[in-house]
């Protein structure tokens, strides 16, 4: 057997990333963990009927197998990012991998729905630990001049693994029962943890203390907000939904008030004083509302309006993920040379145009006419995502990379949740047949709004502070 070259394990505190080949080993370690956590967002959906039957549970209750994971991720992203800022990002990444792997074993051996939901919630907490610091670690892995390339890899992994969830689930279920959906994560998680012990970059801890009260307020705010959004989409009692929104606003207000006097707040509201950061996050939220709306509405559109089968519907959605994967590395390289405002605006304009073309398709389109329109949406989203993610990271100070990365992940999850709830609300009002077309047009509006926010970053660059932020953004620091 040919001996493998030794991989350096000395902590690297250099300002300009890791040397090769350690840089690539570090990225491999980061991306495997990130891919696992993103895959698990959707990998269980196709097995829910079987899970409910095997565990003798009500089908409606089985939805908590999905919801527990997503809610745990959303409420803990910011607290884990704060832990990363305080204790070092690679420590939080390792903890997330350990928790995720242990929870996957609990889920795989669960004998009741309650135990499975508990395992999934713990998996969500572990996934949040991985997601919250992955982008921050990329910032310490790549040189500043190539930061866009590193962010492009993150965008590629998130986009493809999220879209591939149902396909991976189908492949696993073809050879084994549903517990294997969780069991396969155990050996992969153990390997990833072993690699992380030697390969991840060193990040210095800070002297700040973790704010437990802020973490609790943050969790309550997102629980109330997501519950209200879901209640609105599923036509729950208006008084209950309004009360949840009021509770979310009240806890959010208390959280913001508490953060104002903190040097390193858990909710990084100080970063929102930076115009480029604030506009990039707004662009991200609106774009993921558009994406979340489309990902829920388009399958209904293909099935109910065009009469496609389930298999054909899956085929029709494939070009989006494929073209996003193709465009992400290209856009990442461009992001190291051109402002995110231009690249993001162009990509979102293409995305909005793709939505319009889908909504205005002829009554009986050919497969080719559908596929190139969906591919156009994927191209637009791929052009937008990497530069915008780079802008969020690069417009924050390096020591605040964890908070910036958590806001980036939160904007994605929050936008997708709003989009899914919006489709449910439209379908409840006008029905699935016409509702899918209306939902796609709503997605067009959010994509156009995101495009305006993206181009506005160029106007901000006309001011002194904006020019300083743009300069820092292009330098990656």
C-alpha positions in Angstrom: 0.0 0.0 0.0 1.3 3.4 -0.9 2.0 5.6 2.1 -0.1 8.7 2.4 1.6 12.1 2.9 1.4 13.4 6.5 -1.3 16.0 7.1 -0.1 18.9 9.2 -1.9 19.3 12.4 -0.3 22.4 13.9 -2.9 25.1 14.7 -2.8 27.9 12.2 -3.4 31.4 13.4 -2.3 33.2 10.2 -4.4 35.9 8.9 -4.6 34.6 5.4 -6.0 31.1 5.6 -4.5 27.6 5.6 -1.8 26.3 3.3 -2.5 23.7 0.7 -3.2 20.8 0.9 -4.5 21.2 4.5 -6.9 23.8 3.1 -8.7 21.2 1.0 -8.7 18.6 3.8 -10.3 21.2 6.1 -12.9 22.1 3.5 -13.7 18.4 3.0 -14.2 18.0 6.8 -16.5 21.1 6.9 -18.5 20.2 3.9 -19.3 16.6 4.9 -20.7 17.8 8.2 -22.7 20.6 6.5 -24.0 18.2 3.8 -25.3 15.8 6.5 -27.1 18.6 8.4 -28.7 20.0 5.3 -29.7 16.6 3.9 -31.6 15.8 7.1 -33.8 18.8 6.6 -35.8 16.9 3.9 -34.5 13.3 3.9 -37.3 12.0 6.3 -40.3 13.4 4.4 -40.7 10.5 2.0 -40.7 8.0 4.9 -43.2 9.6 7.2 -46.2 7.4 6.2 -44.1 4.3 6.9 -42.7 5.7 10.1 -46.2 6.5 11.4 -47.4 3.0 10.5 -44.4 1.2 12.1 -44.6 3.2 15.3 -48.4 3.0 15.5 -48.6 6.8 15.5 -51.2 9.2 14.0 -50.0 10.5 10.6 -50.6 14.1 11.7 -48.4 13.6 14.7 -45.6 12.1 12.6 -45.0 15.6 11.1 -43.2 16.4 14.3 -40.4 14.1 13.1 -39.7 16.9 10.6 -40.8 19.9 12.6 -38.7 19.0 15.7 -35.5 19.0 13.6 -36.2 22.3 11.8 -37.4 24.1 14.9 -34.4 23.0 16.9 -32.0 24.2 14.2 -33.7 27.6 13.9 -33.9 28.4 17.7 -30.3 27.3 18.4 -28.3 28.8 15.4 -27.6 32.1 17.1 -26.7 30.7 20.5 -24.3 28.2 19.0 -22.8 31.0 16.9 -22.3 32.9 20.1 -20.6 29.9 21.7 -18.3 29.8 18.6 -17.4 33.5 19.0 -16.6 32.9 22.7 -14.9 29.4 22.7 -13.7 29.0 19.2 -15.5 27.8 16.1 -13.9 24.4 15.7 -14.8 23.5 19.2 -18.5 24.2 18.5 -18.2 22.3 15.2 -16.9 19.2 16.9 -19.5 19.4 19.6 -22.2 19.7 16.9 -20.9 16.6 15.1 -20.7 14.6 18.3 -24.3 15.6 19.3 -25.6 15.0 15.8 -24.0 11.6 15.6 -25.3 10.5 19.0 -28.8 11.8 18.2 -28.7 9.9 14.9 -28.1 6.7 16.8 -31.1 7.5 19.1 -33.3 8.2 16.1 -32.2 4.9 14.4 -33.1 2.8 17.5 -36.2 4.7 18.5 -39.1 2.4 19.4 -41.8 5.1 19.7 -42.7 8.3 18.1 -41.8 10.3 21.2 -38.3 8.9 21.3 -37.9 9.5 17.6 -39.0 13.1 18.0 -36.6 13.6 20.8 -33.7 12.1 18.7 -34.6 14.4 15.8 -34.7 17.5 18.1 -31.2 16.6 19.4 -30.1 16.0 15.8 -31.4 19.5 15.0 -29.3 21.0 17.9 -26.2 19.2 16.6 -26.9 20.4 13.0 -27.3 23.9 14.3 -23.8 23.6 15.9 -22.4 22.6 12.5 -24.3 25.1 10.4 -23.6 28.1 12.8 -19.8 28.0 12.4 -19.2 26.3 9.1 -19.0 29.6 7.1 -16.9 31.2 9.8 -14.4 28.4 9.6 -14.3 28.8 5.8 -13.2 32.4 6.4 -10.3 31.1 8.4 -9.5 28.3 5.9 -9.3 30.4 2.6 -7.1 33.4 1.9 -9.0 36.6 1.8 -8.5 37.1 -1.9 -10.2 33.7 -2.5 -12.9 33.9 0.1 -15.6 33.9 -2.6 -14.4 30.5 -3.8 -14.7 29.1 -0.3 -18.2 30.6 0.2 -19.2 29.1 -3.2 -18.3 25.7 -2.0 -20.6 26.2 1.0 -23.4 27.5 -1.3 -22.9 24.5 -3.6 -23.1 22.0 -0.7 -26.2 23.6 0.9 -28.0 23.9 -2.4 -27.3 20.4 -3.7 -27.7 18.5 -0.4 -31.0 20.3 0.4 -32.4 19.5 -3.0 -31.1 15.9 -3.0 -32.8 14.9 0.3 -35.7 13.0 -1.3 -33.5 11.3 -3.8 -31.0 10.1 -1.2 -33.9 8.9 1.0 -35.4 6.9 -1.9 -32.0 5.3 -2.5 -31.5 4.3 1.2 -35.1 3.0 1.5 -34.6 0.9 -1.6 -32.1 -1.3 0.3 -33.2 -0.9 3.9 -35.9 0.1 6.4 -36.5 3.7 7.6 -34.1 3.5 10.6 -31.2 3.4 8.1 -32.1 7.0 7.2 -30.5 7.9 10.5 -28.1 5.0 11.0 -26.0 5.9 7.9 -25.1 9.2 9.7 -23.3 7.4 12.5 -20.2 6.2 10.7 -20.0 9.3 8.6 -20.3 11.4 11.8 -17.6 9.5 13.5 -15.2 9.9 10.6 -15.9 13.6 10.3 -15.2 14.1 14.0 -11.9 12.2 13.7 -10.9 14.4 10.8 -11.9 17.6 12.6 -9.5 16.8 15.4 -6.5 17.5 13.1 -7.7 19.5 10.1 -9.8 22.4 11.1 -8.2 25.9 11.5 -7.5 27.3 15.0 -9.8 30.2 15.9 -8.9 32.3 19.0 -11.6 32.4 21.8 -12.7 35.6 23.3 -13.1 36.8 26.9 -16.8 37.4 26.7 -19.3 35.3 28.6 -22.3 33.5 27.2 -25.6 35.3 27.8 -28.1 32.6 28.9 -31.0 35.0 29.2 -30.5 36.3 25.7 -30.4 32.7 24.4 -33.7 31.9 26.1 -35.4 35.1 24.7 -34.0 34.2 21.2 -35.4 30.7 21.4 -38.9 32.0 22.6 -38.9 34.6 19.8 -38.4 32.0 17.1 -40.8 29.5 18.6 -43.6 32.1 18.7 -42.7 33.4 15.2 -42.6 30.1 13.4 -45.7 28.9 15.2 -47.5 32.1 14.1 -46.3 31.7 10.5 -47.4 28.1 10.4 -50.7 28.9 12.0 -51.3 31.7 9.4 -50.6 29.2 6.6 -52.9 26.6 8.0 -55.8 28.9 8.8 -55.7 28.5 12.6 -57.8 30.8 14.8 -57.0 34.4 14.0 -56.9 35.4 17.7 -54.3 32.6 18.4 -52.1 33.6 15.5 -52.3 37.2 16.4 -51.3 36.4 20.0 -48.3 34.4 18.8 -47.2 37.3 16.6 -47.6 39.7 19.5 -45.6 37.3 21.8 -42.8 37.1 19.1 -42.6 40.9 18.8 -42.6 41.3 22.6 -39.8 38.8 23.2 -37.9 40.2 20.2 -38.1 43.7 21.7 -36.8 42.4 25.0 -34.0 40.6 23.2 -33.0 43.7 21.2 -33.1 45.9 24.3 -30.8 43.4 26.1 -28.3 43.3 23.2 -27.9 47.1 22.9 -25.3 47.4 25.6 -23.3 44.2 24.9 -19.9 44.2 23.2 -20.5 40.8 21.5 -24.3 40.3 21.5 -25.9 37.0 20.8 -28.2 38.6 18.3 -25.7 40.6 16.3 -27.8 43.7 16.0 -24.6 45.8 15.9 -23.8 44.3 12.5 -27.1 45.6 11.1 -25.7 49.1 11.5 -23.5 48.2 8.6 -25.6 49.0 5.5 -24.0 46.3 3.3 -24.7 43.6 5.9 -28.3 44.8 6.5 -29.1 44.9 2.8 -27.4 41.6 2.2 -29.5 39.9 4.9 -32.7 41.5 3.6 -31.8 40.3 0.1 -31.2 36.8 1.5 -34.6 36.6 3.4 -36.6 37.8 0.4 -34.8 35.4 -2.0 -35.4 32.4 0.2 -39.0 33.4 0.6 -39.2 33.2 -3.2 -37.3 29.9 -3.3 -39.4 28.4 -0.4 -42.6 29.4 -2.2 -41.4 28.0 -5.5 -40.2 24.7 -4.0 -43.6 24.0 -2.5 -45.8 25.5 -5.3 -44.0 24.1 -8.4 -44.6 20.4 -7.6 -48.3 21.2 -7.2 -48.2 23.2 -10.4 -46.6 20.4 -12.3 -49.0 17.7 -10.9 -52.3 19.6 -10.8 -52.0 22.0 -13.7 -49.8 20.0 -16.1 -50.9 16.6 -15.0 -47.4 15.2 -14.4 -46.8 12.1 -12.4 -44.8 12.1 -9.1 -41.7 10.7 -10.9 -42.0 13.3 -13.7 -42.5 16.1 -11.2 -39.2 15.1 -9.5 -37.5 15.1 -12.9 -38.9 18.6 -13.7 -37.5 20.0 -10.4 -34.0 18.6 -11.0 -32.6 21.3 -13.3 -32.9 23.9 -10.5 -30.5 22.1 -8.2 -28.3 21.0 -11.2 -27.9 24.6 -12.5 -27.4 26.1 -9.1 -24.5 23.6 -8.6 -23.0 24.5 -11.9 -23.3 28.3 -11.3 -22.2 28.4 -7.6 -18.4 28.0 -8.2 -18.5 30.3 -11.2 -20.3 33.0 -9.2 -17.9 32.4 -6.3 -14.9 33.3 -8.4 -16.7 36.3 -9.8 -17.6 37.4 -6.3 -13.8 37.9 -5.6 -13.7 40.5 -8.4 -17.1 42.2 -8.6 -19.5 43.6 -5.9 -22.3 41.4 -4.7 -24.8 44.1 -5.5 -24.3 43.7 -9.2 -24.0 39.9 -9.3 -26.8 39.4 -6.9 -29.1 41.8 -8.7 -28.4 40.1 -12.1 -29.0 36.6 -10.6 -32.3 37.7 -8.9 -33.5 39.3 -12.1 -32.9 36.0 -14.0 -34.7 34.2 -11.2 -37.7 36.5 -11.3 -37.8 36.2 -15.1 -37.8 32.4 -14.8 -40.8 32.5 -12.4 -42.7 34.7 -14.9 -42.0 32.4 -17.7 -43.1 29.4 -15.6 -46.4 31.1 -14.6 -47.1 32.1 -18.3 -46.4 28.7 -19.8 -48.8 27.5 -22.5 -51.5 25.2 -21.4 -49.9 22.0 -22.7 -46.1 22.6 -22.6 -43.5 20.0 -23.7 -41.0 18.6 -21.2 -38.3 20.7 -22.8 -40.3 23.9 -22.4 -40.7 23.2 -18.7 -37.1 22.1 -18.1 -35.4 25.1 -19.5 -37.6 27.5 -17.5 -36.7 25.6 -14.3 -33.1 25.6 -15.3 -33.2 29.4 -15.8 -34.5 29.7 -12.2 -31.6 27.6 -11.0 -29.1 29.7 -13.0 -30.4 32.9 -11.5 -30.3 31.5 -7.9 -26.8 30.1 -8.4 -25.5 33.5 -9.7 -27.0 35.2 -6.6 -26.3 32.9 -3.7 -22.5 32.7 -3.5 -21.8 36.5 -3.9 -24.6 37.3 -1.4 -23.3 34.9 1.2 -19.8 36.3 0.7 -21.1 39.8 1.3 -22.8 38.8 4.6 -19.6 37.3 5.9 -17.1 39.8 4.5 -19.0 42.9 5.7 -18.7 41.6 9.3 -15.4 41.8 11.4 -13.5 38.5 11.3 -14.0 37.9 15.1 -17.8 38.2 14.4 -17.8 35.5 11.7 -19.9 33.2 13.8 -22.7 35.7 14.3 -22.7 36.6 10.7 -22.9 33.0 9.6 -25.8 32.3 12.0 -27.7 35.2 10.6 -27.0 33.9 7.2 -28.4 30.5 8.1 -31.4 32.0 10.0 -32.3 34.1 7.0 -32.4 31.0 4.8 -34.5 28.9 7.2 -36.8 31.8 8.1 -37.4 32.7 4.4 -38.1 29.1 3.5 -40.6 28.8 6.4 -42.4 32.0 5.3 -42.5 30.8 1.7 -44.0 27.4 2.7 -46.6 29.0 4.9 -47.5 31.5 2.2 -48.2 28.7 -0.3 -50.5 27.0 2.3 -52.3 30.2 2.8 -52.8 30.7 -0.9 -53.9 27.1 -1.4 -56.4 27.5 1.4 -57.9 30.6 -0.2 -58.1 29.7 -3.9 -57.3 26.0 -4.1 -54.3 24.2 -5.5 -55.0 24.4 -9.2 -55.1 28.2 -9.5 -53.2 28.7 -6.2 -50.0 27.3 -7.6 -49.9 29.9 -10.4 -50.7 32.7 -7.9 -48.0 31.4 -5.5 -45.4 31.4 -8.3 -46.3 35.0 -9.1 -45.9 35.9 -5.4 -42.5 34.3 -5.6 -41.8 36.6 -8.6 -42.6 39.6 -6.4 -40.2 38.5 -3.6 -37.5 37.8 -6.1 -38.0 41.3 -7.6 -37.9 42.8 -4.1 -34.7 41.0 -3.4 -33.3 42.3 -6.7 -34.0 45.9 -5.6 -32.4 45.3 -2.2 -29.3 43.9 -3.9 -28.9 46.7 -6.4 -29.4 49.2 -3.5 -26.1 48.0 -2.1 -24.4 49.8 -5.1 -26.1 53.1 -4.0 -24.9 52.6 -0.5 -21.4 52.3 -1.8 -21.6 55.9 -3.0 -21.3 57.1 0.6 -18.1 57.1 2.6 -19.1 54.3 5.0 -20.5 52.3 2.1 -17.2 52.6 0.2 -15.3 51.4 3.2 -17.6 48.4 3.6 -17.3 47.5 -0.1 -13.5 47.8 0.1 -13.5 45.5 3.1 -16.0 43.2 1.4 -13.8 42.8 -1.7 -10.7 42.2 0.6 -12.6 39.6 2.5 -12.1 41.2 5.9 
